[in-house]
C-alpha cells in the first residue's frame, strides 16, 4: 500500500435486502421457464424446486423477461422483485429434450475473438456444434473455444488462442438446438402420473411438495395457463385433500381476450365453472412499466407478503393493499381503468380486481363461490384461508399422536393444547375465538373400539370490514349554539 496522508473515502456495495420469509400462503407455481439458463437444465423439469432468493430461482429454473413464453418468470419477478417475499416453489414443465427446435447452421462473424449467437433458448449441450465457416472442421469446446451466456441469455463464443481455430479466421459456423416453449400445451401443465416410470408431472406434482420439501402448499397458481377452464378445473381439484390431508387455495385468471369489458366477466366466470370456494378469480392483467403479468402471479405474491407481515397468520384480507404496479391491462395491452362502482360490480360476482385510489390497490374479498354461497367461511377470502390454515396446522401438530392409546390423557392433551392456542390468537386480535370439545355423543363405543375419536372445534374468524358507513346529519342546535343561541 502507498503512503497515505490526508482524508480518504471508500464505498461499500449496496446490500441487498433479504426477502421477508413467510410460513403461510407459500406459492406453488406451475408453468414454463428458460431452463437452458438453469444450472441443471434437465434437473429442472417436473420437479418442485424450493427457492428462498432470486439467485436460487435463477439457478433453479433460469430467468428472463419474456413473460409470455416463460410464464414462471412472472412469479419469480413478482415474488422477489415486487414484493420481496420468500419462499416460492417452482414447477417447470418445459422439457428441453421434448420441447425443442433445431436451429439451422449459421455462419457468424468473429469480432475481436468473440462470436455472438443471437438466438434465445440455446442449449449448451452436445447439440451445440462449432465448425469452420465451410462446415468441414469441427472444433472442441474448452479446447478451441469457450461458450457462455451473456446477461440477456444469448450465447457468446470466445476463441481460445491456444486452440485450433486459425488466427486469421473471420467466421465460424454454429449449429444448435433451442428450447421451444410454443410446443408446451395445457396437457403438459395438467400433467399426471406415469405408472410405467413412476413419475409425476405438471399439477400432479403438488402431491410431491410436502413429502419432498416438508412444506404444505399454500397457494397454487399457473400464470399464463389458469385462464383456460380445463386447467383451472384441475387446479381446483388438486388443491383440496393434498396428500389426503391438507387444503390450500388457487388463484386463477379470467381470460382477458374473451372478456374485454368488465361487464363480460361474470357470465364468463359462471359459464366456465370458476365457482370454487378455494378459488380466487382475477381480472384483468397487471402492468409494471413495460412488463405485463397475469394478475394471479401478482396476487399470490401479495397474499404471501400480507401473511408474512401478519406474523404468519392469514387473518388479514389481501384486498385494499397497495401494489407497486403501474396499471391494469388486457392481453393486447389496452389499459383498463375501473372506478369503485365498476370494481364493486366485479366483487359482487366473486371476482378480484384492482383500482387506483391513492395508488393501485387490490380490490375484492370474495372467493369464486360468491354469490352462489354467502356462507362466511366459504365466501370471504381471509376466513376461508384461516379455516384451511387452521386445519393444516392441526394435522401437523397432532399427527404425532396418531396410534397413541385412546385414553383420557390423549383427549385432554388435544383439548387443552388447542384451547390454549385459540386463546393466544384471540388475545392477539387475529381471531374472534376458538374452542374445541370432545363430546360423548360424537364418540360412541363402536367408534372408539374401531380406533376412531372425534373432536368438534368452533372457530370465529373476523370478516373483512368491506362496508364502512358514516351517517352524516346536519345539527341545527350546534349551529344555533355557535351563533350565541339566537340572543
N, C-alpha and C positions, 0 to 999 in steps of 0.2 A: 504494500500500500504506500502511495506517495505521502510526503509530509503535508499535514493539513494545518492551516492556520486561518480561522475565520468562522463564519456561520454557514451551515450546510443544511440542505433539505433532502429527505428521502421520502419516497412514496411506496405504500404497500398496495397490492392488488385489492380491488373491491371485493369484500367477502360476499359469497352467495348466501342469501337467507335460506336456511333449510326449510323444507316443506313442513307444514303442520301435519302431524300424524293422527289419523283417525282410527278408532277401533270399531266404528259402526258405519253402516252405509257404504261399505267398501265396494267399489265398482268392479264388475266383471264385464269387460268389453270384448265383443267378438267382431272380427272384420278382417281387413287386408292391410298388410304393411310391406314396405320395401325391404324384404328380408335379405336381399343381396347385400345390404349395408350392415346387416347384423353381424355380430362376432361369430355366430354359428348359424348360418342360413338354414341348413337342413334341420337343426335342432330347435328352430323357432316355428315349426309347423305343427299345428294342432296340439299344442301343449299350453297349459295355463302358466304364464310367466309372471311372477310377482315382482313389481318394481316399486322401490321406495324413492327413486330420484329420476330426474330427466336422463342422466347418464345411463342408469340401468335400463331404462326404457329404450333408449337409442341403441345400446349394445344388445339388448334382448331381441328386438324385432326390427330395428332400423327406424329412420325418421326422415320425412321430407315434408314439404308444404303443398304437395299435390293431394289435397284432402279428398278430392272427388274419387280418384283411383285408389288411394291408400287411406281407407276410412279410419283405421285405428289412430292415425296421426292426429285426427281431430281430438280424440280423447286424451292423447298424450299432451297435446298443447293446452287443452282446457284445464287439465289436472295440474300440470306442473308450471305452466307459464301464466295462465289467467288467474287460477285460484291458489296455486302453490300449496297443494294438499297431497297427502300420500297415505297409503299406497294405492296402486291400481293393479288389477290382474288383467293381463292382455292375452287374448287367444287369437292368433293369426291363422287363417285358413289358406292363405296363398302358398301353394307348394311349388317351389322353383323347379322341381322335377316333372311337374304336370302342367302348371300354368306358365308356359314359356313360349317364346318365339325365337326363330333363328334369324340373326342379323346377317344380311348378305355381306360378302367380303368388301371392305372399304380400303382404298389406298389413301393414306393420310400423310400430311407433311410433317417432317421433323423440323422443329424450330428451337434453336438453342439446346439441342439434345433432348427435347421433350415432344411427345405426341399427345394431343388432346383428342379423346374419343367422345364426340358429342352425342352419345346415346345414353338415355337413362334406363336403369334397371339391369345393367350388365352384370352377369355372373362371372366372378373372377375365379373360375374353376378350370378343369381341364378342357372346357369348350372354348376358352379364351386362347386363341392361337395368333401368334405374331410371326409374319414371314417378311421376306424382302418384297419390294414393290411388284415383282413379277409373279410372286406366289410360289417360287421354286424352293427357296431355302427357308426352313423353319428355325426360329430362334428359341432359346431356352430361357424360361423365366428365372430370375435371380442369378442367372449367369451372364446372359447377354442383355437383359433389360429387367427393370423392376416396374411394378404397376401398383397403383393405389388410387383410392377415390379422393377427389377434391372435396371442398366443404359443401358443394352442391350435389354430390353424389355421382359425378361423372368420372370415368377412369382417366388417369394420366399415366402415360408410359414414359419412363426415363431410360434413355440409352446408357448402358454401363460402358465406360471407356475400356474396361478390361475384357469386354465381351467380343463376340464375333461380328457384330454389326459394323460394317466398314465406316471409317471416319468420314468419308465424303458422302455417305448415303443421305438422301434428302427426303425419302419416303419409306413408309412401311405399310404392309397390308395386314389388316386386322379382321379376324372372323370371331364371332362370339354368339352366345345365347343371351337373351334378356328375359326377365320375368314379365308376364303379361297379365295384368290384373283384369283385363277385359274378358278373360277366359274363366274367371271365377263367377259362379252362379249362386242363386239363392239356395240351391241344394247343398253347396259347399258350406254355406253359413248354417243351415239347419243341421247338417251333419247326421251323425248316428253312431251306431255301434257295429263294428265288423266282427262277426263271430269267427271268421277264419283267421284273422290276425289278432283278435282280442284288443283292438284299438278303438278309441273313441275319437270323434271329430266334431267340429262346429259347436253348436249349442249344447250338444250332449255332454261336452266336457265340463259343464257346470257341476256334474256329479263327481268330477275328479278334483275339484278345488279343495274341499275340506280334507279328504283323505291324503292328498299330496302336500298341501300347504298348511293345513291346520287352521284355515281361515274360513269363517262362514260367509258365503256370498251375501252381499247386501243389496246391490242394485245391478240388474242385468241390462245391458244396452247393446245395440248393434247399429250405431250411426251409419246412415247410408243404405241400410237394409230394412230397418224396422218399419218403414212406411209401406212395405209390402205386407198385405194382410196375412199371407201364409206364414211369413217369418214371425210376425207379431203374435200370431196364434200359438206357434211353437214356444216362443219366449214366455208367453203367459202360462203355458202348461208346465214348462220346465222350472219356473220359479217357485212352484208350490211343491212341498214334500221333497225337497232336495235331500238326497241320501236317505229318504224315507222319514226324515225328521224335520228339517229346517224349512223356513219360509223367508222369502225376500220380496222385492218389488222389481218391476220392469219400468223403464222409461222408453216410450216409443214415439215415433214421429207420424204426423199426418202428412200425406202426400201433397206437397205444395204445387205440383204440376196439375193435379186434379182439383185442388181447392185453391183457386187464385183469389177468392174473396172470403172474408171471414164468415159470411152467411152460408157459404158452401160446406163449411167444416162439420157442423153437427150431423147432417144427413149422411155424409161420407163416413164419419166415425161410426154411426149406428149400422149402416149397411155393411160395413166391413168388419163388424164384430169387435171393435175396440171398446169393450164394455166390462173389462175385468176390474175387480176390487183391488187387486195388487198391481194395477197397470196405470201409469200416468201418461196421458196423451198430450203431445206438444204441437203447437202451430204458431208462427211459421218457422223459418230458419233464422239463424243468427249471423250477423256480420261483425267482424272485428277488423277495421281497416279494409284491406282488400281481400281478406280471408273469409271464407264462408263455411259455416258449421251447421250440421243438423243440431236442432235445439236439444235433443236428447244428450249429446255429448257435453253441452254446457250445463244442463240442469242436473245431470248425475253428479258432476263435479261440484256444483253448488250444494246439493244435498250433503255430500261428504264434508264440504267445508263448513256448512252450518252445524253439522253434528260435532265436528272437531272443536268448534267454538262453543259447544253446549255440553262440555265435559263428557262427550261420547254418548249422550242420551238423546234419542231422536224426538224430543218433545216439542221442538220449535218447527214451525212450518217454514219450508223454503220459499214461500210466497212473500212478496214485497221486500225482497232482498236485492240490494244494489248489485249489478253485474257490470264488469268492466268491458262492455261491448259498445259498438258504435251504431248498431241498428238492427232491424229485423227485415228479412227479405224473402222473396220467393226463390224457387230454383233458378229462374232465369235472371236473377239479380234485381228484379223490381222491388223497390223499397216499400215496406208496409208500415203505416203509422196508424195505430189504433188509439182511439180515445178511451176513457174509462168505461163509458157505456157499452162500446163495442166489445171491449175486453171482458166486461161482466157478462155479456151475452154468451161468450165462449165459456166462461167459468160456469155459468148456469147449465151448460151442456157437458160438463165434465172434461173441459179442455183447459190446459195451462197455456198462457201466452206471456207476452212481455209488453210493458208500457213505458213511456218516457215521461215521468213526473219527477222533476228534480233529479234526473239521471235515470238510466234504463234499469228497470226492475222486473224481476219475475212476478207473475200475477196469476194466482189461482191456487185454491186449497183442495179442490175436489179430485178424487180418483176418477178413472174412466167409467166406473159403475154408475155414477151420478148422471142424470136424475132418476134412473130406474130404481135406485135404492137410496133412502135417506137415513139409513142406519149409521149413526156417527162413527162406529168403528170400521165401517166399510167405505164411507164417502169421503171422510176427511183424511188427507194425506198424513198429517202428524199422528193422528190416533191409530190409523192403520199400521203405521210404522212402529209405534210404541207397542202395539199388540204383537207384531211379528218379532220385534227385538226382544220383548219380554219372554215370549215363548222359546226363542232360540237360547236365551240366557239360562232359562230354567233347565232346558235339556242339557246344556253343557255343565251346569253346576251340579246337577243331581245324577248324572249318568253313572258316576262312581258308586252310587247306592243301589243300582240295579243288581239283583241277585243276592242282596243282603237279606238276612232273616226278616220276615214280615212281623215285626214286633212293635211295641209301643215306642221304643227308643227311635226306630226309624221314622215313624209317623211324627213324633214330637220334634225331631231334628229338622224335618222338612217344614213343618208348620211354623216353628219358632224362627228359623232362618229366613223364610220368605216374608213373614210379618215384620221382622227387623229390617229387611231390605226395603220393603214397601214403605215403612215409616221413614227411612232415610231419604228416599226420593220425594216423599211428601213434604218432609221438612225443608228440602232444598227447593221446593216450588216446582218440581219437574212433573209431578202428577198430583191429582187431587187426593188420591188414596188408593190403597190396595190391601186386600185381606184374603187369606187362604184358610180353608177349613177342611177337616176330614170328618165326613158325616156318615153315620152308621147306615142310613137309608141308601146311600150310594155304594155301599160296600157289603153286599150280602155274603153270607158264609160261603156260598158256592163260588163266588169270585175269588175270595181270599184263598180257598182251597186250590184254586187254579192259578195262584200266584199273581193275582191282579188286585191292585189297590188304586183308588181314585180320589183325587182332591178336587175341590172347586175353589177357584180364585177369582175374585171380583176386582176389577181394575177400573178406576175412573181417571181417564186422561183428559187434559184440557183441550177443548175445541179451539180453533183459532178465532180470534176476535175480528172476524172479517166484516162486521157491520156495526160500526160505532156511530151512534146518533146523539147529537146535542140539540135539544129543543130550545130555540131562542124565542123569547117572549118580551114584547115591549112592556116596560113597567112605568105607568103614568105617575105612580106615587113617588118614585125616585126622582123623576123629572120635577114634580111639584116641590119636593124637599130641597132640590138643588136651587130652586128659584125662590127659596125663602117661604115656602108654604103658602104662597099667594098673598102674603102681607106686604 
